[in-house]
Amino acid sequence: MAMMAHPPEEKIKHLVSANNVTNMPYTSTDFTNSKVMFGPDRGAIRGKTVRQRPHRVRPELIVLPQQMYERLRDVILTADVMFVNGLPFFVTLSRDIKLGTLEFLPSRTTDQLHKSLETVARIYRRGGFLVKMCLMDMEFKKLEDGTTEVMINTTAAREHVTDIERYIRSIKDRCRSVMSELPYKECMPDVFVIFLLKFVILWMNAFPAKNGVSDEFSPREIVTGLRLDYKKHCQARFGAYVEASYDADITNTMNDRTAPCIVLGPTGNVQGSSYSSSETILGKRCKQKCVGARLQFLNRMKEQFNWGDGTEDDEPQDLVEPSPTDALPAEIPGVELEDDYGQIQAVQDSPSSQSRLVTASAALANANLQNTAQTDSEIAGVVDDGNLDDPPMVSDDEQSDDDDDESDGDSNDDGSQPDFGDGGGSVTSDQESVQQEEDDNESEQEEEQLQQEPDSPGAQSTGAVRRSHRRRKAPKRMKIDFENKA
């Protein structure tokens, strides 16, 4: 078909019969058998499918006998939580009507259980029935707070509600039967499991119950008043591959008119629609959960672990975890870092070759106190290094006649030499100490005279001259004898 641009089946049969294409290795019977074996041409379906005119919906509601309705008006439910592949489901079953309901639980909180129970009670109330009581296990003790219109009755410890336990077993048996014929049963997404349970519950309620109130009416017909149609609700089996059409807003494009999908069961409406999952749902929106071969070895980045080939590079290394602050720049607003200045040269402490006069002149010029051109001018309070006299040098080898003359005065009264220890020393002569005492006495006398005659200008001037003369009087040089006379 694809080699001849997907012609219609009638035209290709006529082409083969009329021998319009020579050397054709097929006959018209081969094309008829291929359609039965492989189905219709998939390329023709995706490219030529047009929107079909919908049929008019004609619902046929079933009317129950008045006597049966009055008998079943008050409903008693049994409920429990069922787990399938780790997914929780809230399952209920009415005792007389035998209608089963199932709802997926995203969480097992008290609010979620209250919401699910109210949804079930709303279904019965829509059909004209009133749920009076719900029988549950000890697990649902927290629902007895009276927040719902349904009375909750829980069993004692280690007791179970047998009706709902047996019904859950029947549900799981039906699910295993359907999954046994699926080619991908070892790797089924969670969304497939949810729709599989809804598909099983739909058909379990479509048949009259074995121990129910009627052998003619099914539980679904008693509560909803609707009956299933084989031509509408049995178009494809659960999990089958189909080409589903969808209405696009713009149809004059080269996009496919249909999409490959997997049937997830009928919806149960009157016109006979079905649930289906496209490749988009399977690839992006569905979390795949593999039943078989689910053991995977992943690293910290959720990638397949590399076992290596046994070389030296595969040796275990120290664990280094990247810090979340490594990629962040270590910058503080308003604070400049060392890298912002580029190459920085260190400052070397070297003695300045300039004189003090030049340095002082530059400092004044920096303070806008003097022109920098007048570097040779004298500044008050600053003495140039060139104007200073050389300090006197003292030599240990100096020998004078005065040392020999004064050596006689260095002995003690008893004629012995003073003890300078192991090394040399310095001694102040008695004459200098006497002279210092005389000077102090004279200064005290002069101050007393000035205090007695404060109005005498001559006395004040004389005292000032003497004091200044005493300040200018240089102390006598101390004579040091470094010879060890001991």
Backbone hydrogen bonds, N-H to C=O, Kabsch-Sander energy under -0.5 kcal/mol:
donor,donor_aa,acceptor,acceptor_aa,energy
4,M,1,M,-1.1
5,A,2,A,-1.3
6,H,1,M,-2.7
12,I,8,P,-2.0
13,K,9,E,-1.7
14,H,10,E,-1.9
15,L,11,K,-2.4
16,V,12,I,-1.9
17,S,13,K,-2.2
18,A,14,H,-2.4
20,N,15,L,-1.8
21,V,15,L,-0.6
22,T,20,N,-0.6
24,M,21,V,-0.6
31,F,27,T,-1.3
32,T,28,S,-1.5
33,N,29,T,-2.2
34,S,30,D,-2.1
35,K,31,F,-1.4
36,V,32,T,-1.3
37,M,33,N,-2.2
38,F,34,S,-3.0
39,G,35,K,-1.3
45,I,41,D,-1.7
46,R,42,R,-2.2
47,G,43,G,-1.5
48,K,44,A,-2.2
49,T,45,I,-1.3
61,L,59,P,-0.6
62,I,225,G,-1.7
64,L,62,I,-0.5
69,Y,65,P,-2.2
70,E,66,Q,-2.2
71,R,67,Q,-1.4
72,L,68,M,-1.8
73,R,70,E,-0.5
75,V,73,R,-0.5
75,V,130,L,-2.9
77,L,133,M,-2.7
78,T,93,L,-1.7
79,A,135,L,-2.3
80,D,91,V,-2.1
82,M,89,F,-2.9
84,V,87,L,-2.0
87,L,84,V,-1.8
89,F,82,M,-2.4
90,F,103,E,-3.2
91,V,80,D,-2.6
91,V,89,F,-0.7
92,T,101,T,-1.9
93,L,78,T,-2.1
94,S,99,L,-1.4
95,R,76,I,-2.0
98,K,94,S,-0.9
100,G,98,K,-0.6
101,T,92,T,-1.9
103,E,90,F,-1.3
105,L,88,P,-2.1
113,L,109,T,-2.0
114,H,110,T,-2.3
115,K,111,D,-2.2
116,S,112,Q,-2.2
117,L,113,L,-2.3
118,E,114,H,-2.2
119,T,115,K,-1.7
120,V,116,S,-1.8
121,A,117,L,-2.2
122,R,118,E,-1.8
123,I,119,T,-1.4
124,Y,120,V,-1.7
125,R,121,A,-2.1
126,R,122,R,-1.8
127,G,123,I,-1.0
128,G,125,R,-1.1
129,F,124,Y,-2.8
130,L,73,R,-2.7
132,K,75,V,-2.5
132,K,130,L,-0.7
133,M,75,V,-1.0
134,C,151,M,-2.5
135,L,77,L,-3.0
136,M,153,N,-2.6
140,F,137,D,-1.4
141,K,138,M,-1.3
143,L,140,F,-1.5
144,E,141,K,-1.4
146,G,143,L,-0.7
151,M,132,K,-1.7
153,N,134,C,-2.4
155,T,136,M,-1.4
159,E,156,A,-1.3
162,T,160,H,-0.8
165,E,161,V,-1.6
166,R,162,T,-2.1
167,Y,163,D,-1.6
168,I,164,I,-2.1
169,R,165,E,-1.5
170,S,166,R,-1.6
171,I,167,Y,-1.9
172,K,168,I,-2.0
173,D,169,R,-1.8
174,R,170,S,-2.0
175,C,171,I,-2.1
176,R,172,K,-2.3
177,S,173,D,-1.6
178,V,174,R,-1.8
179,M,175,C,-2.4
180,S,176,R,-1.5
181,E,178,V,-1.0
182,L,179,M,-1.3
185,K,182,L,-0.9
187,C,184,Y,-1.1
188,M,289,K,-0.7
190,D,287,K,-1.3
193,V,189,P,-1.4
194,I,190,D,-2.0
195,F,191,V,-2.0
196,L,192,F,-2.1
197,L,193,V,-1.9
198,K,194,I,-1.7
199,F,195,F,-2.2
200,V,196,L,-2.1
201,I,197,L,-2.4
202,L,198,K,-2.2
203,W,199,F,-1.5
204,M,200,V,-2.0
205,N,201,I,-1.9
207,F,204,M,-0.6
212,G,209,A,-0.8
213,V,96,D,-0.8
220,R,205,N,-2.0
222,I,218,S,-2.0
223,V,219,P,-1.8
224,T,220,R,-2.3
225,G,220,R,-0.8
225,G,221,E,-0.6
226,L,220,R,-0.6
233,H,229,D,-3.0
234,C,230,Y,-1.5
239,G,263,V,-3.2
240,A,237,R,-1.7
242,V,261,C,-2.5
244,A,242,V,-0.6
244,A,259,A,-2.4
246,Y,257,R,-1.0
248,A,246,Y,-0.8
251,T,249,D,-0.5
253,T,251,T,-0.7
257,R,46,R,-3.2
259,A,244,A,-2.5
261,C,242,V,-2.9
262,I,277,S,-1.6
263,V,240,A,-2.4
264,L,275,Y,-2.8
267,T,273,S,-2.4
268,G,273,S,-0.6
275,Y,265,G,-3.6
277,S,262,I,-1.9
279,E,260,P,-0.7
282,L,278,S,-2.0
283,G,279,E,-2.4
284,K,280,T,-2.3
285,R,280,T,-1.0
286,C,281,I,-1.5
288,Q,286,C,-0.8
291,V,186,E,-1.8
292,G,186,E,-2.3
296,Q,294,R,-0.7
298,L,296,Q,-0.7
299,N,303,E,-2.5
302,K,299,N,-1.6
305,F,297,F,-2.7
307,W,305,F,-0.7
314,D,311,T,-1.1
315,E,312,E,-1.5
321,E,319,L,-0.5
326,D,323,S,-1.6
328,L,325,T,-0.5
331,E,329,P,-2.0
335,V,332,I,-2.2
336,E,334,G,-0.5
340,D,337,L,-0.8
341,Y,338,E,-1.1
342,G,339,D,-0.8
350,S,348,Q,-1.1
359,T,355,S,-2.1
360,A,356,R,-2.7
361,S,357,L,-2.1
362,A,358,V,-2.2
363,A,359,T,-1.9
364,L,360,A,-2.1
365,A,361,S,-2.1
366,N,362,A,-2.0
367,A,363,A,-1.4
368,N,365,A,-1.4
369,L,364,L,-2.9
370,Q,364,L,-0.7
374,Q,371,N,-1.0
375,T,373,A,-1.7
382,V,379,I,-1.9
384,D,382,V,-0.5
387,N,384,D,-0.8
388,L,385,D,-0.8
395,S,393,M,-0.5
398,E,395,S,-1.0
404,D,400,S,-1.0
405,D,401,D,-1.8
406,E,402,D,-2.2
407,S,403,D,-0.6
408,D,405,D,-0.6
409,G,406,E,-0.8
410,D,407,S,-1.0
411,S,408,D,-0.8
412,N,416,S,-3.0
415,G,412,N,-1.7
420,F,418,P,-0.7
423,G,420,F,-0.5
425,G,481,D,-0.9
427,V,479,K,-0.5
433,S,429,S,-1.3
434,V,430,D,-2.0
435,Q,431,Q,-2.5
436,Q,432,E,-2.1
437,E,433,S,-1.8
438,E,434,V,-2.0
439,D,435,Q,-2.2
440,D,436,Q,-2.0
441,N,437,E,-2.1
442,E,438,E,-2.5
443,S,439,D,-2.1
444,E,440,D,-1.8
445,Q,441,N,-2.1
446,E,442,E,-2.4
447,E,443,S,-2.0
448,E,444,E,-1.9
449,Q,445,Q,-2.1
450,L,446,E,-2.1
451,Q,447,E,-1.8
452,Q,448,E,-1.8
453,E,449,Q,-2.0
460,Q,456,S,-1.6
461,S,457,P,-2.5
462,T,458,G,-2.7
463,G,459,A,-2.7
464,A,460,Q,-2.2
465,V,461,S,-2.4
466,R,462,T,-2.4
467,R,463,G,-2.6
468,S,464,A,-2.5
469,H,465,V,-2.6
470,R,466,R,-2.5
471,R,467,R,-1.9
472,R,468,S,-2.2
473,K,469,H,-1.0
480,I,478,M,-0.6
481,D,425,G,-0.6
482,F,480,I,-0.6
485,K,483,E,-1.1
